[in-house]
Amino acid sequence: MLDDYRDLAKLDEGGFGQVFKAVQISTSKTVVIKKIQLTNGNQARTLREAKIHSKLSHKSIIQYIDSFVDKDHFYLVMQHANKGNLLDYIQTEPNLTLQQKLQIIKSITAGLIYLHENGILHRDLKCENVLMTETNGHLEVKLADFGASREESNEQMTLIGTPFYVSPELLQGKKYGQANDVWGLGCLIYVILCLKLPFEEKGLQMNIIQGKYRDMPRSIPTGIQELVKHIFNVNPDERPNTHVVYDTVDKFLANPEAQYVKQQSTKLDVINDKLILLHQVLLCSIILLFVGIKTRTHKIGHVLIIASLTVAGTVSYLIQQLLARKKQLQ
């Protein structure tokens, strides 16, 4: 009951109710208490949140501690996250390295895997529902807020979630499944890496339905960009599942040098293809100049041929250098 808590300090307030920071007397631990006004409209949702949360136990899920009713209020007690939510964290820590960002993504994905393996759909993944806490210098990432969560079934067709994170199939009135959570995860990944939302606000719904997200910075590794591209596939059946997302990020973290080499090799292939095309165009131009030389343009023609041969030779040299560089990478 509320008598077991002291030093209540309000952290937030909204349409859902109030959030307090407090100390649990019996354990001396700092906790968070979510105080919700019970009404006919939210009672089922509130009780469902507590029921689902109480069953969860994972290092990437905010810890459930207790819940109880006092008159016309429902109280949900959970672990205190001393670093706030993910959005605040990445805004106040602008110098996070790619490795640190990918570690955060990996932890979020691990939590989502746990939910899906236990038949739970989160249904409202966003930065504000990911909490950060630090213990003995170790940063931990926690999924939170299970007010929209449901046990997985074939009947989920309710449009729920945050507009910027909602999937195209939900906008089209289709049922909710794990692939929708993966879409939300993709939005989280994009925000963490790019510090902005993936879809333009102007024409938001159409951008989402068409999968037209903003270009990612070139500094983001090709493999990670490809992962985001696959996640934002408008066909939910073709999206990677949470295990694929986790494995992709984990492999990059385990061997970033290999991913760098792969990325550089891909770039060299693109440049090499363009140089080969340019070389072929130059050779064709030289042939045409030979064929088309007339007496009055004889000198000009020879000058153009010499210039073209010089450029073609330079391009050929660059192609050889690129091939040598690619061989070094291998």
N, C-alpha and C positions, 0 to 999 in steps of 0.2 A: 504494500500500500504506500501512499504518498508519505506516510510518517517515517518511512525508512530513508528519506532523502532530505538533504539540507543544502543551504547556500544556492537556492535556485536563482539563475540569472537568465533572462530572456535573450535568446539568440536570433529568433526570427518569428515572424507572424504573417499569416496569409489566410486565404479563404478556407484552408483545411483546418486551421487552428493555430496553435503556438508551439514553439520549440524552445526548450530550456536546457541549459547546462546545469548540472547538479552533482553533488557528491552522495554516493550510496553509503549510508552510515554503517551497514553491516560488513561492507568490504573495504571502505575508504577509497573506492575507485571513483574517478570522474566519469560521469555518464551523460547521455543526452536523453531527455524526456520529451516525447511528442504528445502534446495534449490536444485531443480532438473533440470538438463539440458533436455529440451524437444526435443525429436527426434521422428521419425515415429515409432520406435520400442517400446518406453516406454510411449508415450502420453496417450494411452488408459488406461494402467495400472495406471498411475499417477492420471488421472482424476477419475478413479474408486475408488482409495484409498481415495481421498478427498471426493467423493460423499458418500461412505459408512461411513467414519469416522464422517462426519458432522451430520449424523443421530443418532449417538450413544451418550447416556447420562447415565452413570452408575458409581458408586463409584470405581469399579474395572476396568474401562476403562480410559486410558489417555485422558484428556479433549481436544477436538477440539476447537480451538479459531478462526482461520481464514484461508483463502487461496486466492491466487491471482496470476495473470500472469504478468510478467514484461519482455517484449521483448521475448527472447527465453528461459526463465526460469519460472518454476512453484514454488511457495512458499507455504508451508504448515506450519501453525503456531499452536503449541500445548503447553499444560501445561509442565512446566519444572519439571523433577523428580530429586530432589537434592541428592538422594542416588545412582544414576546410575542404571545399569541394574541388574537383579537378579544374574547373574553369578558372577559379580564383588562383589556383596553384600555378597553372601554366602561364597566366598573365603576370604573376609576381616573380616567376622564375624564367625570364626570357632567354637565358643562356643555357638552357638544358641541351645536352648533347643528343645526337641522333640515338646513341646507345641507350641513354636514359629514357628517352621518349618511347623507344621500342620495348624497354622493360615494363613501362607503364601499360603499353598496349598488350603485352604478353600476359600481365597479371589480370587485366580486365577480361581478356579472352578465356583465361583459365576459370574465372568465376562464371562466365557464361556457359562454358562447357559443363561445369558442375550443375548449373540450373537445368540445362537441357537434358543431361543424363538422368536427372531426377524428375523429369516430366514437367518442368516449370518454364513458362515463357515470361520474360521480364516485361516486355511490351512498352517500356518507356525509357529506353537507354538514351542518356544525354549526359553532358559534362557535369551538370548540377546533381545528377544522381550517382556520381562516382566520388567517393570520399578518400581523402589522403590522411594518413596518420604516420607519425614517426616515433619509433621506439628504439632507444639506445643507438641513435644515429642511423637506423635502418628504416627506409621509407617503405610503407605498405599501401597498397591500392585496394579499395573496398567498394564493391557494388552495393548500392543502397536503394531505399524507397521501393517497396514492393506493393504499393497501393494499387498499381495497375496490373500487377502480375496475376496470372491464372495458371491452373494446372492444364497441361496441354490436352486438347481434344479436337474433334473435327468440326466443332460448332463455332469457332472463334471468327466472327465476322464484324465485330464492333470496331469502328474507327476510333482508335485511341492512340495517344502518344503526343509528342511535340511536333508541330508543323514542319520544322526544318529537318527533322530526323525520320519522318514517316516514309514508308516505302510506297512505290508506285502501285503495287497491287491493292494496298489498303485504300488508296485514293480512288481506285476503280471498283471498290466494294467487294473485293475478294476476301477469302478467309485468312486468318492470322495463323502463322506457323513459325517454325524456327528460322526460316529464311528471312522473315521480317526482322527478327532480332539481329541477324547477321547484317542486314542493311543498316540498322541503327549502329551496330559496331563499326561499320565502314565509315559512317558519319563521324563517330568518335575518333577513329584513326586519322581521318582527314584533318579534323580540328586540332588534334594533338601535334601533328606534323607541320601543318600549314598556318596554325593560329587564326583560322577563319573558317566560316561555314562553307560546305562544299557547293551549295546551290544558291544561285542569285535569288534575292528576295523578289525582284521584279519577274513576274511570270513563274513564281515558285512551283506551283503544282504541275505546270506543263514541263518545267525543267526536270522535275523529279520523275514524272511519267516517262519522259524521253531519256532519262539517265544522263542529262547534260550537266555535268559538274565542272567547276572551275579547273583550269589547268593547274597541276602541282608544280612547285619550283623544281628546276633542273637538279638542284642539290639533293633531292630525294632519290635514293637508289632506284634503278630501273625495276628491280625485282619487287620492291615495295609498291611502286607505282602500278605495276602489273597486277599486284594483289588487289589494290583499291579498285582498279578497272574491272576486275572479275567480280568483286563484291557489288559494284554498282551496275551489274547486269540487270536489266529490267525484267528478265525472266527468272523468277525465284528458283526454278528447278535447275538453273545453270550456275547459281551462286555457289561459292565454296562453303562448306560447313565450318563450324567453329574449330574442328580439329585441323583442317587444312590451313586456316588462318594462323592458328597457334604454331603449327609445324614450320610454316613459311617464316614467321618472325623469329622463331627459335633457331632455325638454321642460319639466318642472317647474323643473329647475335653470337652464335657459336663460331662462325667463320666469316666475319665481315670482309676479310681480305679477298676471299674467293669470290664474294659477291662484287667487290670492287673490280677485280680482274675481269669478271664476266661483263660488267657494265662497260668498262673501257674497251673490251674486245668488240662489243656490240657497236659502240660509237665508231671504232675504227672501220668496221664492216660498212657502215653507212657512208662514211667519208670516202672509203675506197671505191664503193659502187659509183659514187658521184664523179670521182676522178676518172674512172674507167669510161664512163659515159662522155665526159668532157674530152678525153683523149680520142675517142671514136669520132666525135663531132669534128674535132680539129683535123683528123686524118681525112675525113670526108670533104672538108673544106679545101684541103690541099689538093685533093684529086680534082675537085671542081675547078679550082684555080688553074691547074695544069690544062684542063680541057678547054677552059673558057678564055685563055690568054689570046688577045688579038694584038696586032702590030702596034696600034696606037696606045695600048695599055701594057705593052710588054714590060717596061721597067717597073710600073706599079705592081703588076702581077708578080714579078720576081720578088719584090720587096715583101708583098703579102705572104708569099710562099715561105720565104726565109723566116719571117716573123712567126708564122704558124708552126713551122718546124721547130723553132726555138721554144715556143710555148709547149708544144707537144712533147719535146724532150724533157722539159721541166716537169710536166705532169707525169711522164713515165718514171722519172726519178723519184717523185713524191710517192707514187704507187709502190715502188720498190722499198722505200723507207717505211711506209705503213705496214707492208707485209713483214718486214724485218722486226718492227715493233710488236706486231701481233704474235710473232714467233717467240719473242722474249717473254711475253705475258703467259704464253702456254708453258 
